[in-house]
Amino acid sequence: MTTTIKHNKYDNAGNVIGTFNVEVKPSNETETDIYITDEFLRNTAKQMSKNSTSGSNYSSYEKAVWYKPGHGEAVRIKRMECEKREEKLDVTFTRLDDKKIHITL
């Protein structure tokens, strides 16, 4: 069975207007952890329309969720927000200590 991560779509007022799921590749999942990679984020962006936002909360997941950048150490996260502007995807991760990590793909 393939794990998916649920994302909520939001309108400009911040209301949930729908959901979509992005599959986690088996190579990005262990028995205890899920790793969000830049490739995963690009696949998320493909499912989003231009000038849209989405978010996902991992606090209720049974597995720990980590952001694993192309270079550097993995960081455990509890939330992810995405905003697609034109062809760019702005992503904000919230770590367990509530510090934010911002990236643009």
C-alpha positions, 0 to 999 in steps of 0.5 A, spaced: 500 500 500 502 506 498 502 512 503 499 519 501 499 525 504 493 529 504 493 537 502 488 542 503 486 547 498 485 554 500 481 560 497 484 567 498 480 568 504 483 562 507 477 557 507 478 550 505 475 549 498 478 542 496 483 536 498 488 532 494 493 527 495 500 526 493 503 519 493 510 518 497 515 514 493 517 507 497 524 510 497 522 516 501 518 511 506 520 507 512 516 503 517 517 509 522 518 515 517 516 519 511 521 523 507 518 529 503 524 531 498 524 536 493 522 531 488 515 530 492 514 538 492 515 538 485 509 533 484 505 537 489 506 543 485 504 539 479 497 538 482 496 545 484 493 551 479 497 557 479 496 562 484 493 557 489 495 555 496 495 548 500 497 546 507 498 539 510 498 538 518 502 532 520 501 532 527 496 526 527 500 522 522 503 515 525 509 516 522 514 522 523 515 526 517 521 529 515 523 534 510 530 532 506 533 537 502 537 535 496 543 537 500 544 537 508 540 534 514 533 532 514 529 536 519 523 533 522 516 537 521 509 538 523 506 542 518 507 544 511 504 550 507 505 551 499 503 557 495 504 556 487 506 563 484 506 562 476 511 556 475 514 557 482 512 553 489 514 557 495 514 552 501 514 553 508 515 548 513 514 548 521 519 544 525 517 541 531 520 547 535 515 552 531 521 555 527 520 556 520 524 553 514 522 557 507 524 554 500 522 556 493 522 551 487 
